[in-house]
């Protein structure tokens, strides 16, 4: 049985700075989605939200409810494309396929970006080259340079807050 997650039901009810996925698809261009797929491929790629929730459920991990809690509480970010939501897999510990768990080292970075960017903007921020990281993308640096990525996120937040 295919269950499509209701985007509006999962939004935490906050205003524009909330980076959970929107009630309506923002129509990310196909070319931008392909660019994000390429950027995230080396770090585990992108997962369709329904697919990831099903895998969590099959492995006794709470499925849709667990994934929804992670998104609403901003422990992970997602973005909308083609009326579905997607999650970059670098946010999860992929060493144990049976039980996907969150990477705790990502929380400080997401907390810096949560109030100033929506999910699509966060996805782009991680995927694109960053001057603070000597032109590397945050996702490319996050496996071994978390303090630098956190610092870059903090500077991004300061820049966006004025």
Kinemage of the C-alpha trace (Angstrom):
@kinemage 1
@onewidth
@group {chain A} dominant
@subgroup {mainchain}
@vectorlist {calphas} color= white
{ca unk a 1} P 0.000 0.000 0.000
{ca unk a 2} L 1.367 3.402 -0.971
{ca unk a 3} L 0.708 6.155 1.514
{ca unk a 4} L 1.390 9.718 0.453
{ca unk a 5} L 2.433 11.906 3.346
{ca unk a 6} L 0.269 14.972 3.847
{ca unk a 7} L 2.614 17.939 3.747
{ca unk a 8} L 0.233 20.353 5.464
{ca unk a 9} L -0.477 17.967 8.327
{ca unk a 10} L 3.212 17.681 9.159
{ca unk a 11} L 4.053 21.377 9.158
{ca unk a 12} L 4.548 22.633 12.690
{ca unk a 13} L 2.289 25.637 12.184
{ca unk a 14} L 4.981 28.302 12.156
{ca unk a 15} L 5.394 31.105 9.700
{ca unk a 16} L 7.695 31.631 6.729
{ca unk a 17} L 11.011 30.975 8.464
{ca unk a 18} L 10.007 27.394 9.181
{ca unk a 19} L 12.036 25.056 6.995
{ca unk a 20} L 9.719 22.060 7.099
{ca unk a 21} L 8.206 21.324 3.716
{ca unk a 22} L 5.392 23.602 2.583
{ca unk a 23} L 1.692 22.782 2.319
{ca unk a 24} L 1.918 23.412 -1.432
{ca unk a 25} L 4.772 22.315 -3.622
{ca unk a 26} L 6.928 25.298 -4.483
{ca unk a 27} L 7.657 23.833 -7.922
{ca unk a 28} L 11.420 23.472 -7.738
{ca unk a 29} L 12.651 23.350 -11.342
{ca unk a 30} L 13.615 19.900 -12.579
{ca unk a 31} L 17.139 21.083 -13.409
{ca unk a 32} L 17.650 22.237 -9.814
{ca unk a 33} L 16.468 18.871 -8.482
{ca unk a 34} L 18.913 17.060 -10.798
{ca unk a 35} L 21.680 19.375 -9.553
{ca unk a 36} L 20.832 18.502 -5.931
{ca unk a 37} L 20.783 14.784 -6.779
{ca unk a 38} L 24.298 15.070 -8.175
{ca unk a 39} L 25.555 17.086 -5.221
{ca unk a 40} L 24.192 14.636 -2.642
{ca unk a 41} L 25.058 11.385 -4.469
{ca unk a 42} L 28.570 11.018 -2.928
{ca unk a 43} L 27.143 11.343 0.603
{ca unk a 44} L 24.301 8.833 0.258
{ca unk a 45} L 22.035 10.575 -2.224
{ca unk a 46} L 18.443 11.674 -1.788
{ca unk a 47} L 15.594 9.523 -0.502
{ca unk a 48} L 11.930 9.944 -1.314
{ca unk a 49} L 10.129 10.567 1.990
{ca unk a 50} L 7.622 7.736 1.529
{ca unk a 51} L 10.413 5.277 0.720
{ca unk a 52} L 12.434 6.268 3.772
{ca unk a 53} L 9.378 6.127 6.052
{ca unk a 54} L 8.528 2.660 4.729
{ca unk a 55} L 12.063 1.429 5.402
{ca unk a 56} L 11.899 2.825 8.937
{ca unk a 57} L 8.561 1.082 9.478
{ca unk a 58} L 9.720 -2.283 8.114
{ca unk a 59} L 12.730 -2.178 10.408
{ca unk a 60} L 10.640 -1.391 13.482
{ca unk a 61} L 11.620 2.258 13.560
{ca unk a 62} L 8.218 3.945 13.686
{ca unk a 63} L 7.959 4.735 9.983
{ca unk a 64} L 5.940 7.793 9.051
{ca unk a 65} L 5.407 9.007 12.621
{ca unk a 66} L 9.109 8.888 13.413
{ca unk a 67} L 10.104 10.649 10.213
{ca unk a 68} L 7.397 13.284 10.709
{ca unk a 69} L 8.648 13.986 14.251
{ca unk a 70} L 12.211 14.400 12.976
{ca unk a 71} L 11.102 16.879 10.301
{ca unk a 72} L 8.726 18.876 12.483
{ca unk a 73} L 11.256 19.097 15.329
{ca unk a 74} L 13.891 20.182 12.779
{ca unk a 75} L 16.244 17.327 13.511
{ca unk a 76} L 16.411 16.775 9.741
{ca unk a 77} L 15.484 18.913 6.761
{ca unk a 78} L 13.495 17.985 3.730
{ca unk a 79} L 12.459 19.765 0.573
{ca unk a 80} L 9.629 19.467 -1.867
{ca unk a 81} L 9.883 18.551 -5.541
{ca unk a 82} L 7.251 17.210 -7.911
{ca unk a 83} L 4.597 17.137 -5.150
{ca unk a 84} L 6.740 14.842 -2.996
{ca unk a 85} L 9.289 15.445 -0.317
{ca unk a 86} L 12.928 14.397 -0.344
{ca unk a 87} L 15.618 14.037 2.301
{ca unk a 88} L 19.375 14.082 1.795
{ca unk a 89} L 20.685 10.849 3.309
{ca unk a 90} L 23.864 12.357 4.767
{ca unk a 91} L 21.629 13.359 7.706
{ca unk a 92} L 21.393 9.711 8.775
{ca unk a 93} L 23.882 7.210 10.095
{ca unk a 94} L 24.039 4.832 7.147
{ca unk a 95} L 26.390 2.313 8.746
{ca unk a 96} L 23.492 0.124 9.897
{ca unk a 97} L 20.948 -0.385 7.103
{ca unk a 98} L 18.535 -2.079 9.502
{ca unk a 99} L 18.081 0.975 11.727
{ca unk a 100} L 18.600 4.403 10.232
{ca unk a 101} L 19.449 6.845 12.978
{ca unk a 102} L 20.117 10.551 12.932
{ca unk a 103} L 23.582 12.027 12.899
{ca unk a 104} L 23.764 14.010 16.110
{ca unk a 105} L 26.619 16.176 14.849
{ca unk a 106} L 24.252 17.786 12.323
{ca unk a 107} L 21.907 19.290 14.943
{ca unk a 108} L 23.979 22.417 15.722
{ca unk a 109} L 24.299 23.178 12.007
{ca unk a 110} L 20.570 22.795 11.377
{ca unk a 111} L 19.743 24.915 14.408
{ca unk a 112} L 21.759 27.777 12.887
{ca unk a 113} L 19.841 27.588 9.607
{ca unk a 114} L 16.340 26.672 10.834
{ca unk a 115} L 15.066 30.162 11.515
{ca unk a 116} L 16.415 31.800 8.367
{ca unk a 117} L 15.890 29.223 5.596
{ca unk a 118} L 13.214 26.890 4.308
{ca unk a 119} L 13.973 23.272 3.353
{ca unk a 120} L 14.837 24.042 -0.265
{ca unk a 121} L 17.226 26.802 0.789
{ca unk a 122} L 18.899 24.502 3.338
{ca unk a 123} L 19.273 21.818 0.654
{ca unk a 124} L 20.895 24.341 -1.698
{ca unk a 125} L 23.137 25.712 1.077
{ca unk a 126} L 24.575 22.260 1.822
{ca unk a 127} L 24.993 21.424 -1.880
{ca unk a 128} L 26.623 24.579 -3.235
{ca unk a 129} L 30.224 25.780 -2.860
{ca unk a 130} L 30.748 27.979 0.172
{ca unk a 131} L 33.388 30.702 0.435
{ca unk a 132} L 33.830 30.032 4.155
{ca unk a 133} L 34.791 26.446 3.266
{ca unk a 134} L 37.366 27.457 0.627
{ca unk a 135} L 34.857 26.786 -2.154
{ca unk a 136} L 33.844 23.309 -1.004
{ca unk a 137} L 30.206 22.494 -0.381
{ca unk a 138} L 29.111 21.939 3.218
{ca unk a 139} L 27.903 18.412 2.405
{ca unk a 140} L 31.343 17.536 1.026
{ca unk a 141} L 33.021 18.858 4.184
{ca unk a 142} L 30.600 17.573 6.802
{ca unk a 143} L 32.024 14.092 7.221
{ca unk a 144} L 35.320 15.339 8.615
{ca unk a 145} L 35.069 19.107 9.155
{ca unk a 146} L 31.961 19.679 11.285
{ca unk a 147} L 33.340 22.672 13.227
{ca unk a 148} L 34.038 24.524 9.974
{ca unk a 149} L 30.593 23.657 8.556
{ca unk a 150} L 28.958 24.809 11.807
{ca unk a 151} L 30.906 28.077 11.644
{ca unk a 152} L 29.825 28.604 8.008
{ca unk a 153} L 26.183 27.983 8.997
{ca unk a 154} L 26.467 30.467 11.855
{ca unk a 155} L 27.899 33.099 9.498
{ca unk a 156} L 25.061 32.396 7.032
{ca unk a 157} L 22.498 32.947 9.810
{ca unk a 158} L 24.153 36.215 10.844
{ca unk a 159} L 24.276 37.400 7.230
{ca unk a 160} L 20.582 36.642 6.705
{ca unk a 161} L 19.492 38.242 9.971
{ca unk a 162} L 21.186 41.491 9.046
